[in-house]
Amino acid sequence: MNKIKHFLQFNDLERGEIELLFDRTKWIKDQYKSYKKYWPLEDRTLVMIFEKASTRTRLSFEAGMHQLGGAGIYLNTRDSQLGRGEPVEDAAQVISRMCDAVMIRTFEQDIIDRFAKNSRVPVINGLTNEYHPCQILADIYTFIEKKGPIQGKTVAWIGDSNNVCNTWLQAAELLDFNVHVSTPKGYEIEVERAGLHNDKHFEEFEDPMDAAKGADIVTTDVWTSMGFESEKNERIKDFTDWQVDSDMMKIAGKDALFMHCLPAHRGEEVTADVIDGSHSVVWEEAENRLHVQKALLEYLILG
C-alpha cells in the first residue's frame, strides 16, 4: 500500500509535485471553462471539518468536489462530537473510514497534525493559525497564469507575519523565488514557526516602501486575523504605516500584481483604488482556489 500523502504545509509536497499540480490545474480549469465533463472522483467523498468559519474555503472545496463528480460533506465542530470533547485521534479513525479525503480548517496546527497521523486518507489544511497552503497554491498559480514562471521573482509581503506570510516563505524556499517582508516591530517572522530550513529566500525591511520596491507581487492580509480579535484596536494603531496604497504600487515593478487572500478591509491594509485597480488580481486568486484544489484533490486521492 502506498504511503498516504497529506497537504498540511506547503513543503509537504516536493517541487516536482507542485509543478505537476499547476499543470493539472490548467488542464482541469480549461475543461471546466469549455463545459467538458471530467469526473475522476465520481463516487468519492470529501469531509470538510470547520472550526473556523469560511466563505471561500467551503465553497471552493464543496463546488470543486461536485465538479469532479464527487461529494463534499460539511461538518462544523460545534455540531459534532469533536466539539464535545471527542479526542482528535478517535475522530480521525472514524471519519477517515467513511470518506476518501478530509479537509480541516482549524486553529492550532497541532490539531491537524494529530488528525493526519491517525487518518487512513489524505488530509488537507484548509487553514490553521500557522499555515494556509491552499491559498498560496492559488496565488502562485495566478501569477504563473498572468506572468509565467515565478522562479527568481520577488514577492513583497506587507503587514503581519501570519499564516499566509509563513506559507509564502515556505513556497519561496521550495520554488526558488524571493520574499521581501516588512512588518511592524513586534510582528516579525519567526523562522522556526514558519517551518523554514534557512533564511536564503527572504529579507526583512523596516520600511514597507523599501520592501515593495521593484517587486513582482505586492501582497498583504487583514491586520487582525481570525482568533486575534481582542488585539484589533492595538493592531490598527501598530499597522497604520503598513497600508498598501497607490504610492507603494508605483514603486513596485512596472507590471506588479496586487494580491490579497480576502476578505479585505478597504481603508485598512489596502486602499480601495489598489484592490479595485488595474494591478489587482484578487478575484482571479479567489477563483483559482477552486481549480488548484481540484488538482490537489485529484492528486492526493488518485495519485
C-alpha positions in Angstrom: 0.0 0.0 0.0 1.4 3.4 -0.9 2.1 5.9 1.9 -0.8 8.4 2.3 0.1 11.9 1.2 -1.2 14.8 3.2 -1.0 18.6 2.5 -0.7 20.1 5.9 2.1 22.6 5.0 3.2 23.9 1.6 6.5 22.0 1.8 4.7 18.6 2.4 5.0 18.3 -1.4 8.2 18.4 -3.4 8.8 20.9 -6.1 8.1 18.5 -8.9 4.7 17.6 -7.3 3.8 21.3 -7.0 4.7 21.9 -10.7 2.6 18.9 -11.6 -0.4 20.4 -9.7 0.0 23.6 -11.7 0.0 21.7 -15.0 -3.1 19.8 -13.9 -4.8 23.0 -12.7 -4.5 24.5 -16.1 -5.9 21.4 -17.8 -8.8 20.9 -15.3 -9.6 24.6 -15.5 -9.7 24.5 -19.3 -12.0 21.5 -19.2 -14.4 23.4 -16.8 -14.3 26.6 -18.9 -15.1 24.5 -22.0 -18.1 22.8 -20.3 -16.4 19.4 -20.7 -17.4 16.9 -18.1 -14.5 15.5 -16.1 -15.5 13.2 -13.2 -12.4 11.4 -11.9 -13.7 11.5 -8.4 -17.1 10.0 -9.1 -18.5 8.2 -6.0 -15.7 9.7 -3.9 -16.3 11.8 -0.8 -14.5 14.7 0.9 -15.3 15.5 4.5 -14.8 19.2 5.3 -14.3 20.0 9.0 -14.7 23.6 10.1 -13.7 25.0 13.4 -13.0 28.4 11.8 -15.8 30.0 9.7 -15.2 30.4 6.0 -16.7 31.5 2.7 -14.0 30.8 0.0 -12.7 27.6 1.6 -16.0 25.9 1.9 -17.4 27.0 -1.4 -14.2 26.1 -3.4 -13.8 22.6 -1.9 -17.5 21.8 -2.0 -18.0 23.1 -5.5 -14.7 21.5 -6.6 -15.7 18.0 -5.4 -19.1 18.4 -7.2 -17.4 19.5 -10.4 -15.1 16.4 -10.2 -18.1 14.1 -9.8 -17.8 13.6 -6.1 -19.5 14.9 -2.9 -18.4 17.2 -0.1 -19.8 16.8 3.4 -19.7 19.8 5.7 -19.1 19.3 9.4 -18.8 22.1 12.0 -17.1 21.1 15.2 -19.9 22.8 17.2 -22.3 20.3 15.7 -20.2 17.2 16.1 -18.6 15.1 18.8 -15.3 17.0 18.2 -17.0 20.0 19.8 -18.0 17.9 22.8 -14.5 16.7 23.6 -14.0 13.6 21.5 -10.3 13.1 21.0 -9.0 14.2 17.7 -7.3 10.9 17.2 -10.6 9.0 17.7 -12.4 11.3 15.3 -9.7 10.7 12.7 -10.0 7.0 12.9 -13.8 7.1 12.4 -14.1 9.9 9.9 -11.3 8.6 7.6 -13.1 5.2 7.3 -16.1 6.8 5.8 -14.6 9.1 3.1 -11.7 9.5 0.7 -10.2 12.7 1.9 -10.6 15.2 4.8 -10.1 19.0 4.7 -9.8 20.7 8.1 -9.9 24.4 8.8 -9.0 25.0 12.5 -6.8 26.9 14.9 -3.7 25.1 16.0 -1.5 23.2 13.5 -1.1 20.5 16.2 -4.8 19.6 15.8 -4.5 18.9 12.1 -1.1 17.1 12.6 -2.7 14.7 15.1 -5.7 14.1 12.9 -3.4 13.2 9.9 -1.3 10.8 12.0 -4.5 8.8 12.7 -6.2 9.1 9.3 -6.4 6.4 6.7 -7.0 9.0 3.9 -5.3 12.2 2.8 -5.8 15.3 5.0 -5.7 18.8 3.6 -5.0 22.0 5.6 -7.8 24.5 4.8 -6.2 27.0 7.2 -4.6 27.0 10.6 -3.0 29.7 12.7 0.4 28.7 11.3 -0.2 28.0 7.6 -2.6 28.5 4.6 -1.1 26.3 1.9 -4.1 26.1 -0.5 -4.2 29.9 -0.7 -0.6 30.1 -1.7 -1.1 27.4 -4.3 -3.8 29.6 -5.8 -1.7 32.7 -5.6 1.3 31.3 -7.3 -0.9 29.6 -10.0 -2.5 33.0 -10.6 0.9 34.6 -11.1 2.0 31.9 -13.5 -1.2 32.3 -15.4 -0.7 36.0 -15.8 3.1 36.4 -16.0 4.8 33.0 -16.4 7.3 31.2 -14.0 7.7 32.5 -10.5 11.3 31.3 -10.1 13.6 34.2 -9.4 10.8 36.7 -8.9 10.2 38.9 -5.8 7.1 38.9 -3.6 6.7 41.8 -1.2 4.7 40.9 1.9 3.4 43.9 3.8 1.9 43.5 7.2 1.6 40.8 9.8 3.9 37.7 9.7 0.8 35.4 9.9 -0.1 32.1 8.4 -0.3 33.4 4.8 3.2 35.0 5.2 4.6 31.8 6.7 3.3 29.9 3.7 4.8 32.4 1.2 8.1 31.8 2.8 7.9 28.0 2.6 6.9 28.4 -1.1 9.8 30.7 -1.8 12.2 28.1 -0.4 10.7 25.3 -2.4 10.2 27.1 -5.7 13.2 29.4 -5.6 11.8 32.9 -5.5 12.3 35.7 -3.0 10.1 37.3 -0.4 10.6 40.9 0.9 8.9 41.1 4.3 8.0 44.3 6.1 6.2 44.1 9.5 5.8 46.5 12.4 8.1 45.9 15.3 6.8 43.0 17.4 5.2 41.2 14.5 8.4 39.9 12.8 9.0 36.5 11.2 9.6 33.5 13.5 11.8 31.3 11.3 11.1 28.1 13.3 7.3 28.8 13.4 7.4 29.3 9.7 8.9 25.9 9.2 11.9 27.2 7.2 15.2 25.4 6.7 17.2 28.6 6.1 16.8 32.3 5.5 18.2 32.5 2.0 14.9 33.3 0.2 13.6 36.2 2.3 14.8 39.6 3.5 13.2 41.8 6.2 12.7 45.5 5.8 11.8 48.1 8.4 10.2 50.4 5.8 7.4 48.8 3.8 8.2 51.0 0.8 11.7 49.5 0.6 10.2 46.0 0.7 7.9 46.8 -2.2 10.5 48.5 -4.4 10.7 46.6 -7.7 8.6 43.7 -6.5 6.7 41.5 -9.0 3.9 40.8 -6.5 2.7 43.0 -3.6 0.5 41.2 -1.2 -1.0 41.6 2.3 -3.7 40.4 4.6 -6.1 41.8 7.2 -4.3 43.3 10.2 -6.4 41.3 12.6 -6.7 37.6 11.7 -9.4 35.3 13.0 -8.7 34.4 16.6 -6.9 37.7 17.3 -10.0 40.0 17.6 -9.1 41.1 21.1 -6.0 42.8 19.7 -7.9 44.7 17.0 -7.5 48.3 18.3 -3.9 47.8 19.2 -3.1 46.3 15.8 -4.9 49.1 13.9 -2.6 51.5 15.7 0.6 49.4 15.1 -0.1 48.8 11.4 -1.1 52.3 10.3 2.1 52.7 8.2 1.8 49.3 6.6 -1.1 50.0 4.2 -0.7 49.1 0.6 -1.7 52.2 -1.4 -1.1 53.6 -4.9 2.3 55.1 -3.9 3.5 51.7 -2.9 2.3 50.1 -6.1 4.1 52.8 -8.1 7.5 51.9 -6.7 6.9 48.1 -7.2 7.7 46.6 -10.6 6.1 48.2 -13.6 3.6 45.3 -14.1 3.4 44.2 -10.5 0.4 42.3 -9.3 -1.6 43.1 -6.1 -2.8 40.0 -4.2 -4.9 39.5 -1.1 -6.4 36.3 0.2 -9.7 38.1 1.2 -11.8 39.1 2.9 -10.3 42.6 2.7 -10.8 45.8 4.7 -10.6 48.7 2.4 -9.0 51.7 4.1 -7.0 49.5 6.5 -4.5 47.1 5.0 -5.2 48.2 1.4 -6.8 51.2 -0.2 -9.8 50.8 -2.4 -8.0 52.2 -5.5 -5.4 49.4 -5.3 -7.7 46.4 -4.6 -10.2 47.6 -7.2 -7.5 48.9 -9.6 -5.6 47.6 -12.6 -2.8 45.8 -10.6 -5.3 43.7 -8.6 -5.9 40.1 -9.4 -7.8 39.3 -6.2 -10.8 37.9 -7.9 -8.7 35.6 -10.1 -6.9 34.4 -7.0 -10.3 33.6 -5.3 -11.5 31.7 -8.4 -8.2 29.8 -8.7 -8.7 28.4 -5.2 -11.4 26.3 -6.8 -9.2 25.0 -9.7 -5.9 24.3 -7.8 -7.8 22.5 -5.1 -9.4 20.3 -7.7 -6.0 19.4 -9.0 -4.8 18.8 -5.4 -7.8 16.5 -4.6 -7.2 14.6 -7.8 -3.6 14.1 -7.0 -4.0 13.1 -3.3 -6.9 10.8 -3.8 -5.9 9.1 -7.1 -2.1 9.7 -7.2 
